[in-house]
């Protein structure tokens, strides 16, 4: 069995695959990493594969609790028919690369891949397998947190998304979601203009995928654990 770890900026997502299917999964905050060893106790884990964008301390903490030595996955210049056109591969987040690889396995057409976590990343992948790069912007909570800390009167819980918000709480939620959905839509339009083909599918993952997906128009697939799917592909190759 393979234990797969996606160490993000806010939490750790993990899953175990036995070669036939997913047999266990979970999520842990960074401060709960020491408790993960008990979650994995009794599992016949043969290898551990991980991606980390949370820094060296989180990497060390995971190595201490992992039941096998951790194989750390990084972005690459090419794999599985995908060519990475990022200018400096070494600075490219492994989670972004793995999400693109997983999206390629799901879709052989042009596709926009969006990961909605602490940050929102939006990637462009052509049908030919050219990963063109993408954008990074603050996620939903970071956007609202910046308004709360940087203004005098906006430190309040967000409300609901509204086309025409009539209150401040709804204006906060609607503004953040319009900004995030707008970034995804613009990437979709740019990819279509680049390829000369119709607007591509969007594959959306992450903790706020449902919230953002609800305000996006067009062909949108929401996929849980897209990064872990990509990690499994690399682990199996």
C-alpha positions as CSV (number, residue, x, y, z in Angstrom):
1,X,0.0,0.0,0.0
2,X,1.2,3.5,-0.8
3,X,0.7,6.4,1.6
4,X,0.3,9.7,-0.2
5,X,0.7,13.1,1.5
6,X,-0.2,16.5,0.2
7,X,1.3,19.1,2.6
8,X,-0.4,22.4,1.9
9,X,-0.1,25.8,3.5
10,X,-2.9,25.2,6.0
11,X,-3.3,21.4,6.3
12,X,-2.1,18.0,5.4
13,X,-4.3,15.8,3.1
14,X,-3.4,12.1,3.0
15,X,-4.7,8.9,1.5
16,X,-3.7,5.3,1.2
17,X,-4.0,3.3,-2.1
18,X,-3.8,-0.5,-2.1
19,X,-3.2,-0.8,-5.9
20,X,-6.9,-1.3,-6.6
21,X,-8.5,1.7,-4.9
22,X,-8.4,4.3,-2.1
23,X,-8.8,2.5,1.2
24,X,-8.3,5.3,3.7
25,X,-7.9,9.1,3.7
26,X,-7.9,12.1,6.1
27,X,-7.0,15.7,6.7
28,X,-4.9,17.1,9.5
29,X,-3.9,20.6,10.6
30,X,-0.2,21.3,10.8
31,X,-0.2,21.2,14.6
32,X,-1.9,17.8,14.5
33,X,0.9,16.1,12.5
34,X,2.2,14.2,15.6
35,X,-1.1,12.5,15.8
36,X,-1.0,11.1,12.3
37,X,1.2,8.1,13.3
38,X,-1.7,6.7,15.2
39,X,-4.0,7.1,12.1
40,X,-1.5,5.0,10.1
41,X,-0.8,2.4,12.8
42,X,-1.5,-1.1,11.6
43,X,-1.6,-0.2,7.9
44,X,0.8,-2.2,5.7
45,X,2.4,0.8,4.1
46,X,5.1,-0.1,1.6
47,X,6.1,3.4,0.5
48,X,5.3,7.0,1.3
49,X,5.2,9.7,-1.4
50,X,4.7,13.3,-0.6
51,X,4.5,16.8,-2.0
52,X,5.2,19.8,0.2
53,X,4.7,23.5,-0.2
54,X,4.5,24.3,3.5
55,X,8.2,24.6,4.3
56,X,11.1,22.7,5.9
57,X,9.6,22.4,9.4
58,X,6.5,20.6,8.0
59,X,8.7,18.4,5.9
60,X,10.7,17.4,9.0
61,X,7.6,16.8,11.1
62,X,6.1,14.5,8.4
63,X,9.3,12.5,8.1
64,X,9.2,11.9,11.9
65,X,5.8,10.3,11.8
66,X,5.8,8.6,8.4
67,X,5.9,4.7,8.6
68,X,8.4,4.5,5.8
69,X,11.1,6.9,4.4
70,X,9.4,9.7,2.5
71,X,9.9,10.0,-1.2
72,X,9.5,13.8,-1.9
73,X,8.1,14.6,-5.3
74,X,9.1,17.8,-7.2
75,X,8.0,19.4,-10.4
76,X,9.6,18.1,-13.6
77,X,10.3,19.2,-17.1
78,X,8.0,16.5,-18.5
79,X,6.0,13.5,-17.6
80,X,3.2,11.4,-19.0
81,X,2.9,13.4,-22.2
82,X,2.9,16.8,-20.3
83,X,5.6,19.3,-21.1
84,X,6.3,21.9,-18.4
85,X,6.9,25.3,-19.8
86,X,7.5,27.0,-16.5
87,X,10.6,29.2,-16.8
88,X,12.3,27.9,-13.6
89,X,11.2,24.3,-12.8
90,X,12.8,24.3,-9.4
91,X,10.5,27.1,-8.1
92,X,7.4,25.5,-9.5
93,X,5.2,24.2,-6.7
94,X,4.9,20.4,-6.7
95,X,1.2,20.5,-5.9
96,X,0.5,22.6,-9.0
97,X,2.4,20.2,-11.2
98,X,0.7,17.1,-9.7
99,X,-2.7,18.7,-10.2
100,X,-1.9,19.3,-13.9
101,X,-0.8,15.7,-14.3
102,X,-4.0,14.4,-12.7
103,X,-6.1,16.7,-14.9
104,X,-4.3,15.4,-18.0
105,X,-5.2,11.8,-16.9
106,X,-8.8,12.9,-16.7
107,X,-9.0,15.1,-19.8
108,X,-7.1,15.0,-23.1
109,X,-8.5,18.3,-24.3
110,X,-7.6,21.8,-23.4
111,X,-8.3,22.3,-19.7
112,X,-7.9,25.0,-17.0
113,X,-6.9,23.5,-13.6
114,X,-7.7,25.5,-10.5
115,X,-6.8,24.6,-6.9
116,X,-8.7,26.6,-4.4
117,X,-6.9,26.4,-1.0
118,X,-5.1,29.0,1.1
119,X,-4.1,30.4,-2.3
120,X,-5.9,30.0,-5.6
121,X,-3.7,28.6,-8.4
122,X,-5.0,28.6,-12.0
123,X,-3.1,26.6,-14.6
124,X,-3.4,26.3,-18.4
125,X,-2.9,22.9,-20.1
126,X,-3.4,22.3,-23.8
127,X,-4.7,19.2,-25.6
128,X,-1.2,18.7,-26.9
129,X,0.1,18.4,-23.4
130,X,1.7,21.8,-23.1
131,X,1.5,23.1,-19.6
132,X,1.8,26.9,-20.2
133,X,2.0,28.0,-16.6
134,X,-0.6,29.8,-14.5
135,X,-1.4,32.4,-11.9
136,X,-1.4,32.5,-8.1
137,X,-3.6,34.8,-6.0
138,X,-4.9,34.9,-2.4
139,X,-7.6,32.3,-1.7
140,X,-11.1,33.1,-0.3
141,X,-10.0,33.3,3.3
142,X,-6.8,35.2,2.6
143,X,-8.8,37.8,0.6
144,X,-11.3,38.3,3.4
145,X,-8.5,38.3,6.0
146,X,-6.6,41.0,4.2
147,X,-9.7,43.2,4.2
148,X,-10.3,42.5,7.9
149,X,-6.8,43.5,8.8
150,X,-6.3,46.4,6.4
151,X,-9.5,48.3,6.8
152,X,-11.4,49.9,9.7
153,X,-14.9,48.5,9.2
154,X,-14.6,45.2,7.3
155,X,-13.6,42.9,10.1
156,X,-16.7,40.7,10.0
157,X,-17.9,37.4,8.9
158,X,-18.8,37.1,5.2
159,X,-22.4,36.6,4.2
160,X,-23.8,35.0,1.1
161,X,-23.0,35.4,-2.6
162,X,-25.4,37.8,-4.3
163,X,-25.5,39.2,-7.8
164,X,-26.2,42.6,-6.3
165,X,-25.2,42.6,-2.7
166,X,-27.3,44.9,-0.5
167,X,-25.2,44.5,2.7
168,X,-21.6,44.6,3.7
169,X,-21.3,40.9,4.7
170,X,-22.8,39.8,1.4
171,X,-20.6,42.3,-0.4
172,X,-17.5,40.8,1.2
173,X,-18.4,37.2,0.2
174,X,-19.5,38.2,-3.3
175,X,-16.5,40.4,-4.0
176,X,-14.1,37.6,-3.0
177,X,-15.9,35.0,-5.0
178,X,-16.2,37.2,-8.1
179,X,-12.5,37.9,-7.9
180,X,-11.6,34.2,-7.7
181,X,-14.1,33.1,-10.3
182,X,-12.9,36.0,-12.5
183,X,-9.3,34.8,-12.5
184,X,-10.4,31.3,-13.5
185,X,-12.7,32.7,-16.3
186,X,-9.9,35.0,-17.6
187,X,-7.5,32.1,-17.8
188,X,-10.1,30.0,-19.7
189,X,-10.6,32.8,-22.2
190,X,-6.8,33.3,-22.7
191,X,-6.3,29.6,-23.2
192,X,-9.1,29.5,-25.9
193,X,-7.6,32.5,-27.6
194,X,-4.1,30.9,-27.5
195,X,-5.3,27.6,-29.0
196,X,-8.0,29.0,-31.3
197,X,-10.4,26.4,-29.9
198,X,-13.6,26.7,-27.9
199,X,-13.6,27.6,-24.2
200,X,-12.0,24.7,-22.3
201,X,-13.2,22.6,-19.4
202,X,-12.4,23.8,-15.9
203,X,-11.3,21.2,-13.3
204,X,-11.6,22.7,-9.8
205,X,-10.2,21.2,-6.6
206,X,-9.4,22.3,-3.0
207,X,-11.3,23.3,0.1
208,X,-13.2,26.2,-1.5
209,X,-13.9,24.4,-4.8
210,X,-17.6,24.1,-4.1
211,X,-17.9,27.7,-3.1
212,X,-16.2,29.0,-6.2
213,X,-17.7,26.4,-8.6
214,X,-21.2,27.6,-7.7
215,X,-20.5,31.0,-9.3
216,X,-18.6,29.8,-12.4
217,X,-20.3,29.4,-15.7
218,X,-19.6,26.7,-18.3
219,X,-18.1,23.2,-18.1
220,X,-16.8,22.8,-14.6
221,X,-15.8,19.5,-12.9
222,X,-15.1,19.6,-9.1
223,X,-12.7,16.9,-8.1
224,X,-11.7,15.9,-4.6
225,X,-8.0,15.3,-3.9
226,X,-6.7,16.1,-7.4
227,X,-3.1,16.6,-6.1
228,X,-3.2,13.1,-4.5
229,X,-4.4,11.6,-7.8
230,X,-1.3,13.2,-9.5
231,X,0.9,12.0,-6.7
232,X,-0.4,8.4,-7.2
233,X,0.4,8.6,-10.9
234,X,4.0,9.6,-10.1
235,X,4.3,7.0,-7.4
236,X,3.1,4.2,-9.8
237,X,5.5,5.1,-12.6
